[in-house]
């Protein structure tokens, strides 16, 4: 049996805070998903397309969200059925289909961004130095 070494108090607090942030994000997505009758992944796709993901193709969306191509294919099919996205052939590569939000999809993305306004306000009040330090810590933990 392997003994677990306790983290120093500040490290433990930071780890706990990062985990709470992840839980909060999931809870927020689930609340929005329930309200709009979408899955959290469908919401993430809509928001990603609103943010200008380039190129807006299924493979890139799957890569950025770290999900299987088949999962994204199912998600996109549902979003098309719900009238939130369209897919058009790419003029430069006919095998690819470009994704775009419909007006209804854009409305959903904008509503999500309004819901996230309080978080954005908190970030705006932080100094660039604190933001940079926080980003460095989060990216280090992700890697």
Secondary structure as GFF3:
##gff-version 3
##sequence-region A 1 143
A	DSSP	alpha_helix	9	36	.	.	.	ID=ss1
A	DSSP	alpha_helix	40	50	.	.	.	ID=ss2
A	DSSP	alpha_helix	58	65	.	.	.	ID=ss3
A	DSSP	alpha_helix	69	81	.	.	.	ID=ss4
A	DSSP	beta_strand	85	90	.	.	.	ID=ss5
A	DSSP	beta_strand	93	101	.	.	.	ID=ss6
A	DSSP	alpha_helix	103	115	.	.	.	ID=ss7
A	DSSP	alpha_helix	117	124	.	.	.	ID=ss8
A	DSSP	alpha_helix	128	142	.	.	.	ID=ss9
###
